[in-house]
């Protein structure tokens, strides 16, 4: 009985791993498609987006661009280090973490 359970676990875990790998590959392909459609570097695209839309949260940027959160965050950090974007937070009326916004610095 134990060997049957172990075999089932192995089969299920292989299926889960293959599904995760497939999802990861699909995400990478979508990101590459989106970035190739941009025709400009992602940093510049995000900077222009912030100039035209004003301060935005990372979640709002994700919804607009369809890029992964980590990709957006990495590029926002680069822009912060170049003194082109600032990061600030606003605490709302609700308890908990304040929302973090990113704003373009217009020269």
N, C-alpha and C positions, 0 to 999 in steps of 0.2 A: 504494500500500500504506500509506503514512504517513497519508493522509487517512482511510482506513478505521479505522486504529488510533485516531486522534484522535476520530473520530465515536463509536467504542465507548467511549472514555474519557469523553467528554462525557455519553453516555447513562447510563453507570454512575455517574458523579459526581452527576448529577441525581437518580438513584434513591436514592443514599446520603443526599443532602441532604434529600430529601422524607421518607425514613424517620426521620432524626434529628429533623426538625421534628415529625413525627407523634408520635414517642416523647415529645418535650418537651411537646407539648400534652396528651398523655395523663397525664403526670406532674403537670402543673399542675392538671388537672381532678381527679385523685385527691387532691391536696393540698387543694384547695378543698373537696371533699366531706368529707374527714376533719376539716378545721378547722371546717366548718359543723356537723358532728355533735357537736363538742365542747361547744357551747353556752356555753363560757367562754373567756376569752382564753387563747391558747397559753401565755403566761408562767405564768398561774395553774395551768393543767393540768400543766405540767412541774414546777412547784414542789410541787403535791400528789403527783405521781408520785414525786418524790424523797423526800418526807416518808414516804410509805407503804412504799416499797421500799428505802430507805436509799441509800447511795452507789452510783452506776451510771456506766458508761462511756457515751459517746455512742452507740456501736454497740448497746449493750443497750437504750437508749432508742429508737433507730430501730426495733429489732425489735418492741418493745412498742407503739409509737405508729403505726408505718407512715408517719411524716412524713419528709421529706427531711433528710439529715444537716445541710445548710447551714441549713435553717430551724431545726432544733433548736439548732444552735450559736449562731445569731443570738439566739435567745430566752434561751439559757443565759448569754450574755454580758450581756444586759440585766439578768438576775437577779443576776449577779455585781456589776454596777455599782450595783445597788440594795441590795447587802449582804444578799441573801436566799439566795444559793448561794455555796459556795466550791469551788475547783478544786484538786485535789491529785493526786499521782501515787504509784504503788506500783511499786517495781521488783521483778520476780519473779526466779525462779531462772535464767531463760533470759537470754542476752545480748540486747541490743537496746534499743529504746525502752521506757521504763516505761509502763504503762497509766495513762491520765488518767481520774480519777473526778470526778464532780460530786456534791456533798452539800448538802442543804437546811439552812439555818441556822434552827433553831426558836427563835422569840423567847421 
